[in-house]
Amino acid sequence: MALLKLQFPLQRRVRLAQSLWLLSWLAVLAGAFTFSLGVYLKTELLRRAEVMDNTEIHVVPNILMLVGLITIGINLFAGRVCQDSLDSARFPPWKPFLLPWYGLAWMVCVWLLSAVVLSYALQGHLEESLKVGLRNGIRFYRDTDVPGRCFQKETIDRLQMELRCCGNTNYRDWFEVQWISNRYLDFTSKEVKDRVRSNVDGRYLMDGVPFSCCNPGSPRPCLQNHLTDNAAHYNYEHQSEELNLYIRGCRQALVDYYMGLMNTIGPGILSVISLQMSVLVSLRYLQTSLDGVDPENPEADSEGYILAKGVKETMMDVKNTMFNLLQFGQVEAGDEAEAGEDGEKAATSS
């Protein structure tokens, strides 16, 4: 029994072809929209590439860009089929291409859905990548005269000011690294020598942060040094002084930013999937309704359906077809192997 069978008079077939033509062009625009989303997300990820340890999350924009281009192509094809669908001479040449088209359109929907799922599933990988990348960025902050790292300070400072964040997890991450280059330390000073000697690695550590951690919303001038020493500043309590520096770490700020992008993109991609499914179902109804038209009476009613059989019977047919193809391939491989052995025996006997 056919699945979701409907009656299609001539006028209904005409309206279906016209509606499908419009849907296909809307889907072309949706494909361009998907491609643009992928490009935008890719650009935003590349902007922060210096503070990321790996590029696993890039699989999401890559899928969006690829599927966006495929969506444009397959829906241009669908629009052309709609134009020729009501012409009995021009429609038949398109029929051999429809089955591959259905498979590709279905895969597009699956790929888009996988991109939405991956955007959330890879959140943990994104956070770990940012954790390692930011840790390295803070560690190399002072290396302004080292080739390959000379722009690391500018990158971190701009990041902290743009996202209003400080450090990896919080501002205390700066207490654990030497972020001032030795070029700018006076090693004749007793304070500097004492700090370097007190550290087992010989690093100059201090309870201070770069200027980019300063919160302009603070009512008092920014305090960057001696942040844990209440006696070093008048009317100061470091445990309650929350406005002086940005409290949020840059890793959380970046994760929130990228997940905000994903949450915005997700509904858009789901809308594209719905539109593509509408095109797929409509084209299937149009094809089957035209196949059922009596050639001697083209204005007669016809029946359209999604599947010629039920879902279970269709799956069994597909399974049997795939099994037969695999068996055919194994038989061909066996015949080639036997032919090769016969050739070797003939060459040996001669």
Contacts in CASP RR format, 6 or more apart in sequence:
PFRMAT RR
TARGET T0000
AUTHOR 0000-0000-0000
METHOD contacts of the structure
MODEL  1
MALLKLQFPLQRRVRLAQSLWLLSWLAVLAGAFTFSLGVYLKTELLRRAE
VMDNTEIHVVPNILMLVGLITIGINLFAGRVCQDSLDSARFPPWKPFLLP
WYGLAWMVCVWLLSAVVLSYALQGHLEESLKVGLRNGIRFYRDTDVPGRC
FQKETIDRLQMELRCCGNTNYRDWFEVQWISNRYLDFTSKEVKDRVRSNV
DGRYLMDGVPFSCCNPGSPRPCLQNHLTDNAAHYNYEHQSEELNLYIRGC
RQALVDYYMGLMNTIGPGILSVISLQMSVLVSLRYLQTSLDGVDPENPEA
DSEGYILAKGVKETMMDVKNTMFNLLQFGQVEAGDEAEAGEDGEKAATSS
1 309 0 8 1.000
1 310 0 8 1.000
2 303 0 8 1.000
2 304 0 8 1.000
2 305 0 8 1.000
2 306 0 8 1.000
2 307 0 8 1.000
2 308 0 8 1.000
2 309 0 8 1.000
2 310 0 8 1.000
3 305 0 8 1.000
3 306 0 8 1.000
3 307 0 8 1.000
3 309 0 8 1.000
3 310 0 8 1.000
3 311 0 8 1.000
3 314 0 8 1.000
4 305 0 8 1.000
4 306 0 8 1.000
4 307 0 8 1.000
5 303 0 8 1.000
5 304 0 8 1.000
5 305 0 8 1.000
6 285 0 8 1.000
6 289 0 8 1.000
6 303 0 8 1.000
6 304 0 8 1.000
6 305 0 8 1.000
7 301 0 8 1.000
7 302 0 8 1.000
7 303 0 8 1.000
7 304 0 8 1.000
8 16 0 8 1.000
8 285 0 8 1.000
8 289 0 8 1.000
8 301 0 8 1.000
8 302 0 8 1.000
8 303 0 8 1.000
8 304 0 8 1.000
9 301 0 8 1.000
10 298 0 8 1.000
10 299 0 8 1.000
10 300 0 8 1.000
10 301 0 8 1.000
13 86 0 8 1.000
13 286 0 8 1.000
13 289 0 8 1.000
13 290 0 8 1.000
13 302 0 8 1.000
14 86 0 8 1.000
16 282 0 8 1.000
16 285 0 8 1.000
16 286 0 8 1.000
16 289 0 8 1.000
17 82 0 8 1.000
17 85 0 8 1.000
17 86 0 8 1.000
17 286 0 8 1.000
18 82 0 8 1.000
19 282 0 8 1.000
20 78 0 8 1.000
20 79 0 8 1.000
20 82 0 8 1.000
20 279 0 8 1.000
20 282 0 8 1.000
20 283 0 8 1.000
20 286 0 8 1.000
21 79 0 8 1.000
21 82 0 8 1.000
21 83 0 8 1.000
23 275 0 8 1.000
23 278 0 8 1.000
23 279 0 8 1.000
23 282 0 8 1.000
24 75 0 8 1.000
24 76 0 8 1.000
24 78 0 8 1.000
24 79 0 8 1.000
24 82 0 8 1.000
24 279 0 8 1.000
25 75 0 8 1.000
25 79 0 8 1.000
26 275 0 8 1.000
27 71 0 8 1.000
27 75 0 8 1.000
27 78 0 8 1.000
27 272 0 8 1.000
27 275 0 8 1.000
27 276 0 8 1.000
27 279 0 8 1.000
28 71 0 8 1.000
28 72 0 8 1.000
28 73 0 8 1.000
28 75 0 8 1.000
28 76 0 8 1.000
30 71 0 8 1.000
30 271 0 8 1.000
30 272 0 8 1.000
30 275 0 8 1.000
30 276 0 8 1.000
31 67 0 8 1.000
31 68 0 8 1.000
31 69 0 8 1.000
31 71 0 8 1.000
31 72 0 8 1.000
31 75 0 8 1.000
31 272 0 8 1.000
32 68 0 8 1.000
32 72 0 8 1.000
33 268 0 8 1.000
33 272 0 8 1.000
34 64 0 8 1.000
34 67 0 8 1.000
34 68 0 8 1.000
34 71 0 8 1.000
34 112 0 8 1.000
34 269 0 8 1.000
34 272 0 8 1.000
35 64 0 8 1.000
35 65 0 8 1.000
35 68 0 8 1.000
35 69 0 8 1.000
35 72 0 8 1.000
37 61 0 8 1.000
37 64 0 8 1.000
37 265 0 8 1.000
37 268 0 8 1.000
37 269 0 8 1.000
38 60 0 8 1.000
38 61 0 8 1.000
38 64 0 8 1.000
38 65 0 8 1.000
39 61 0 8 1.000
39 65 0 8 1.000
41 60 0 8 1.000
41 61 0 8 1.000
41 64 0 8 1.000
41 261 0 8 1.000
41 265 0 8 1.000
42 58 0 8 1.000
42 61 0 8 1.000
42 62 0 8 1.000
42 65 0 8 1.000
44 258 0 8 1.000
44 261 0 8 1.000
45 52 0 8 1.000
45 55 0 8 1.000
45 57 0 8 1.000
45 58 0 8 1.000
45 61 0 8 1.000
45 258 0 8 1.000
48 159 0 8 1.000
48 254 0 8 1.000
49 55 0 8 1.000
50 133 0 8 1.000
50 137 0 8 1.000
50 151 0 8 1.000
50 152 0 8 1.000
50 155 0 8 1.000
51 130 0 8 1.000
51 133 0 8 1.000
51 134 0 8 1.000
51 137 0 8 1.000
51 155 0 8 1.000
51 156 0 8 1.000
51 159 0 8 1.000
51 250 0 8 1.000
51 254 0 8 1.000
52 129 0 8 1.000
52 130 0 8 1.000
52 133 0 8 1.000
53 128 0 8 1.000
53 129 0 8 1.000
53 130 0 8 1.000
53 131 0 8 1.000
53 132 0 8 1.000
53 133 0 8 1.000
53 136 0 8 1.000
54 125 0 8 1.000
54 129 0 8 1.000
56 122 0 8 1.000
56 125 0 8 1.000
56 126 0 8 1.000
56 129 0 8 1.000
57 122 0 8 1.000
57 125 0 8 1.000
57 126 0 8 1.000
57 129 0 8 1.000
57 258 0 8 1.000
59 118 0 8 1.000
59 122 0 8 1.000
60 115 0 8 1.000
60 118 0 8 1.000
60 119 0 8 1.000
60 122 0 8 1.000
60 262 0 8 1.000
63 111 0 8 1.000
63 112 0 8 1.000
63 114 0 8 1.000
63 115 0 8 1.000
63 118 0 8 1.000
64 112 0 8 1.000
64 115 0 8 1.000
64 265 0 8 1.000
64 269 0 8 1.000
66 111 0 8 1.000
67 108 0 8 1.000
67 111 0 8 1.000
67 112 0 8 1.000
67 115 0 8 1.000
70 104 0 8 1.000
70 108 0 8 1.000
71 108 0 8 1.000
71 272 0 8 1.000
71 276 0 8 1.000
74 101 0 8 1.000
74 104 0 8 1.000
74 105 0 8 1.000
74 108 0 8 1.000
75 276 0 8 1.000
75 279 0 8 1.000
77 97 0 8 1.000
77 101 0 8 1.000
78 101 0 8 1.000
78 279 0 8 1.000
78 283 0 8 1.000
80 94 0 8 1.000
81 91 0 8 1.000
81 94 0 8 1.000
81 98 0 8 1.000
81 283 0 8 1.000
82 283 0 8 1.000
82 286 0 8 1.000
84 90 0 8 1.000
84 91 0 8 1.000
84 94 0 8 1.000
85 91 0 8 1.000
85 286 0 8 1.000
85 290 0 8 1.000
88 295 0 8 1.000
88 298 0 8 1.000
91 290 0 8 1.000
95 287 0 8 1.000
98 283 0 8 1.000
98 287 0 8 1.000
101 283 0 8 1.000
102 280 0 8 1.000
102 283 0 8 1.000
102 284 0 8 1.000
105 276 0 8 1.000
105 279 0 8 1.000
105 280 0 8 1.000
106 280 0 8 1.000
108 276 0 8 1.000
109 273 0 8 1.000
109 276 0 8 1.000
109 277 0 8 1.000
109 280 0 8 1.000
112 269 0 8 1.000
112 272 0 8 1.000
112 273 0 8 1.000
112 276 0 8 1.000
113 273 0 8 1.000
115 269 0 8 1.000
116 266 0 8 1.000
116 269 0 8 1.000
116 270 0 8 1.000
119 262 0 8 1.000
119 265 0 8 1.000
119 266 0 8 1.000
120 262 0 8 1.000
123 255 0 8 1.000
123 259 0 8 1.000
126 255 0 8 1.000
126 258 0 8 1.000
127 251 0 8 1.000
127 255 0 8 1.000
130 250 0 8 1.000
130 251 0 8 1.000
130 254 0 8 1.000
130 255 0 8 1.000
131 168 0 8 1.000
131 251 0 8 1.000
134 167 0 8 1.000
134 168 0 8 1.000
134 250 0 8 1.000
134 251 0 8 1.000
135 168 0 8 1.000
135 173 0 8 1.000
137 152 0 8 1.000
137 155 0 8 1.000
137 156 0 8 1.000
138 156 0 8 1.000
138 167 0 8 1.000
138 168 0 8 1.000
138 173 0 8 1.000
138 174 0 8 1.000
138 177 0 8 1.000
138 179 0 8 1.000
139 177 0 8 1.000
140 146 0 8 1.000
140 149 0 8 1.000
140 152 0 8 1.000
141 152 0 8 1.000
141 153 0 8 1.000
141 156 0 8 1.000
141 177 0 8 1.000
141 179 0 8 1.000
141 210 0 8 1.000
142 153 0 8 1.000
142 178 0 8 1.000
142 179 0 8 1.000
142 180 0 8 1.000
142 181 0 8 1.000
143 149 0 8 1.000
143 150 0 8 1.000
143 152 0 8 1.000
143 153 0 8 1.000
143 181 0 8 1.000
144 150 0 8 1.000
144 152 0 8 1.000
144 153 0 8 1.000
144 181 0 8 1.000
145 181 0 8 1.000
145 183 0 8 1.000
156 210 0 8 1.000
156 212 0 8 1.000
157 210 0 8 1.000
157 211 0 8 1.000
157 212 0 8 1.000
158 212 0 8 1.000
159 165 0 8 1.000
159 250 0 8 1.000
160 166 0 8 1.000
160 167 0 8 1.000
160 210 0 8 1.000
160 212 0 8 1.000
160 213 0 8 1.000
160 246 0 8 1.000
160 250 0 8 1.000
161 212 0 8 1.000
163 250 0 8 1.000
163 253 0 8 1.000
163 254 0 8 1.000
163 257 0 8 1.000
164 215 0 8 1.000
164 246 0 8 1.000
164 248 0 8 1.000
164 253 0 8 1.000
165 246 0 8 1.000
165 248 0 8 1.000
165 249 0 8 1.000
165 250 0 8 1.000
165 252 0 8 1.000
165 253 0 8 1.000
166 174 0 8 1.000
166 209 0 8 1.000
166 212 0 8 1.000
166 213 0 8 1.000
166 245 0 8 1.000
166 246 0 8 1.000
166 247 0 8 1.000
166 248 0 8 1.000
166 249 0 8 1.000
166 250 0 8 1.000
167 173 0 8 1.000
167 174 0 8 1.000
167 209 0 8 1.000
167 213 0 8 1.000
167 249 0 8 1.000
167 250 0 8 1.000
168 249 0 8 1.000
168 250 0 8 1.000
168 251 0 8 1.000
169 249 0 8 1.000
169 251 0 8 1.000
169 252 0 8 1.000
170 247 0 8 1.000
170 248 0 8 1.000
170 249 0 8 1.000
171 209 0 8 1.000
171 213 0 8 1.000
171 227 0 8 1.000
171 245 0 8 1.000
171 246 0 8 1.000
171 247 0 8 1.000
171 249 0 8 1.000
174 208 0 8 1.000
174 209 0 8 1.000
174 210 0 8 1.000
174 213 0 8 1.000
175 205 0 8 1.000
175 206 0 8 1.000
175 207 0 8 1.000
175 208 0 8 1.000
176 205 0 8 1.000
177 203 0 8 1.000
177 205 0 8 1.000
178 203 0 8 1.000
178 204 0 8 1.000
178 205 0 8 1.000
179 210 0 8 1.000
180 204 0 8 1.000
180 206 0 8 1.000
182 204 0 8 1.000
185 192 0 8 1.000
185 204 0 8 1.000
186 192 0 8 1.000
187 193 0 8 1.000
187 196 0 8 1.000
192 204 0 8 1.000
195 204 0 8 1.000
195 205 0 8 1.000
195 206 0 8 1.000
196 202 0 8 1.000
196 203 0 8 1.000
196 204 0 8 1.000
199 205 0 8 1.000
206 225 0 8 1.000
207 225 0 8 1.000
207 226 0 8 1.000
207 227 0 8 1.000
207 228 0 8 1.000
207 229 0 8 1.000
208 224 0 8 1.000
208 225 0 8 1.000
208 226 0 8 1.000
208 227 0 8 1.000
209 224 0 8 1.000
209 227 0 8 1.000
209 245 0 8 1.000
210 224 0 8 1.000
211 222 0 8 1.000
211 224 0 8 1.000
213 224 0 8 1.000
213 245 0 8 1.000
213 246 0 8 1.000
214 222 0 8 1.000
214 224 0 8 1.000
214 244 0 8 1.000
214 245 0 8 1.000
214 246 0 8 1.000
215 222 0 8 1.000
215 243 0 8 1.000
215 244 0 8 1.000
215 245 0 8 1.000
215 246 0 8 1.000
217 243 0 8 1.000
218 243 0 8 1.000
218 244 0 8 1.000
218 245 0 8 1.000
219 243 0 8 1.000
220 244 0 8 1.000
222 244 0 8 1.000
222 245 0 8 1.000
223 233 0 8 1.000
223 236 0 8 1.000
223 241 0 8 1.000
223 244 0 8 1.000
225 232 0 8 1.000
226 232 0 8 1.000
226 233 0 8 1.000
227 238 0 8 1.000
227 245 0 8 1.000
228 238 0 8 1.000
229 238 0 8 1.000
230 236 0 8 1.000
230 237 0 8 1.000
230 238 0 8 1.000
281 306 0 8 1.000
284 306 0 8 1.000
285 304 0 8 1.000
285 305 0 8 1.000
285 306 0 8 1.000
288 303 0 8 1.000
288 304 0 8 1.000
288 305 0 8 1.000
288 306 0 8 1.000
288 308 0 8 1.000
289 302 0 8 1.000
289 303 0 8 1.000
289 304 0 8 1.000
290 302 0 8 1.000
291 302 0 8 1.000
292 302 0 8 1.000
292 303 0 8 1.000
292 304 0 8 1.000
293 300 0 8 1.000
293 302 0 8 1.000
294 300 0 8 1.000
294 302 0 8 1.000
307 314 0 8 1.000
308 314 0 8 1.000
309 317 0 8 1.000
END
